[in-house]
Structure formats: structure tokens, C-alpha cells
């Protein structure tokens, strides 16, 4: 089987620790494309690419909500469900290189967004609730209300 290192990493990521799933993903990718690389694995497994999710989280770390939202909207336009997106965000966030206290705040907001999604509608607006937490405000900045209001206004304007 022809493969690249990033392809094997993608197989491991998509399998989530399940060896049978890893073998199925590997076989399906090889049969479908003849070469196992990350792009092919994520196409076969129909999961958002973790690099896009990582970029989205990086923008959040810099409090660049507009750029982060553009990536979220891009994933939505590609046809991924809100469940797929929020699950991928959680999985990438767990291993993302960031201070632990920020990671915990991110995970809390991801969990609250996931809860809202499974209890309500699976809309882009509901998924965008992931940006409503106070994790993107620097401590002591006093910007939470204005940022939250701005995010809500921008989201309503775009929909």
C-alpha cells in the first residue's frame, strides 16, 4: 500500500482508537484513491479536516472571531453537519498546543454548544453559539459584553 506519514496520522485520527475502524478507513482509502494521504482519508471518512479546525482555534486564540467564523461557515457550506463540526472541534482542541486553562475554557464552550445542538436545532446559528463564551476575552479586558454583542450582530447580519 502506498502511503504518506500524514495519511497514516489521518487514519489514526479518524479511527478514534478503534483498530477495526482504522483498517476499514485504510482499506477504503486505498481502494478509492490508490494512495493513502490525509486529504484522501478525510474525503473517504467524510470528516472536516483537522487543519481547518486547528486554524479556526488559532484564530479564536487571537480573538479573531471573524476569521474563525469564516472557517466555520466554510465547513458548513461544504455540507458537514453541526454535529460533525463540533465533534471535530472537540477532538482537535484536546491535542491543540495552548495553555491548559484556555483549553479547558474552550472545551467547556464546545461542550455547551454540543449540548445546545443535541437539544435544539442543528442550525448554523446554533453552532455559532460556540463563539458566545468569554474564553476569547483577555482577563481584565472588560470587552466581553461588546464582543458578544458584536458577534451576535455579525452572525444575524450574515444569515
N, C-alpha and C positions, 0 to 999 in steps of 0.2 A: 504494500500500500504506500503510495506517495503522500507525504505529509510535510507540513511545516510545524515548527515548535508552537507558533501561535494557534495553529489548528488543533493540536493536542490539548493546549490550555483551554480552548473553547469547548472541546469535548468534555473535559473535566468540569468546567463551569456549568455547562448545560445539564450534565448528569446529576448534579447536586448530591454526589456521594453514592449514587446507585450504579453499581458495576454493569448491571443488565442494560440500564438506560445508556450508559457510556458506549457499550458495544453496539447497541442499536443506532445511536447517533453516528458513531464512527462508520458503521456499515452503510447506513443511508447516505451519508455524505460522500463516501467513496463511490457508491453505485450511481448517485445522482450527478456527481461532478468529476469523478476520477482523481481528484486531488483534495486532500483534507487541509484546508486553511480556514482561519477563523471566519472570514466572510461567508464561505460556503456552509460551515457548520451552523451559523446563526440563521442563514436562509432556510436550511433544512429543518431546523428546530423551531423556526418562526418565533424567535425571541429578539427583543431590542438589543442592539449591540452594546456591550458594556462600556465601550469607549465613549459612545454618545452619552450614556448615563454618567460616566465619570466627568465628562466635560460639563454636563448640567450641574453636577455637585460642585465642581470647581468654580463655576460662575456664582453659585449660591455662597460659597466661602468668601467670595469677593463682594458679596451683597449686590451682584449684578443680576437682579431678578429678571429684567427684560430679556437678556441673552439666554438665561436659563429657561425662561418661558418659551422662547423661540424653539429651543431644542425639544421641550415637552410637546409643543404644538406640532413640530415636525414628526415626532414619533406617533402622535395621534393621527396625523394625516397619512402616515404610512399604513394605518389600519390596525395598529396594536390596540388592544383593549386597555381600559384604565387599570384593570386587574394585572395584566401583563406588565404594564409600565411601573406601577407602584411596587410590584414584587421584585422587578429587576432593580429598581432604585434601592430597595432594602438590601438585596444581595450584594450590590456593588458598594453601598455605603459601609457595610460591615468590614470590608477589607480596604477601604479608601484610606490613604495616608493623610490624617488630620488629627488635631488634638482630641484626646479622648472625650473631654467634656462637650465639645462641639458635636462629635459623632453621636453621643448619647442624646443630645437635643435633636439632631437630625432624625435619629431612629424613633424618638418619641413622636415627632411630627409625621413621619412616614406611617407609623402605626395608627395614629389618629385619623389620618387621611384614608388609610386602608379600611378602618372601621366605618368611616362615613360612607365609603364606596359600597361596602357589602350591605349596609343598612339602607341605602338610598339608591339613587340613580347612578348609572355608570357614565356620567357625562364629563366632558372636558372641564366644565366649570367646577364640578365637584372634585375632580382630580387636581385642579389648580389650587384647591384648598391647601395643598402641601406648602404653598408659599405664605400661608397666613400666620405661621408661628413667629415667635420672637427670636428664633435662633439666628436670623440674619442681621440682627441689630447689635452693633458693638456694645458691650456693657457700659452703661452710663451715658450712652449717646442721646437718650431721650427722643429717639426718632421713631419708635415703634408705631405710634398712632398715625403719624403722617405717612410712613412707609406702607402700613397696612391699608390705609385709605387709598393711597396711590395704586397699590396692587389691585385692589378691588375695582377701582375706577378703570384701570387699564384693561383688566380682564373683561369687564362689562362692555367696554368700548370695542374690543376685538371680536366679541361673539355676536 
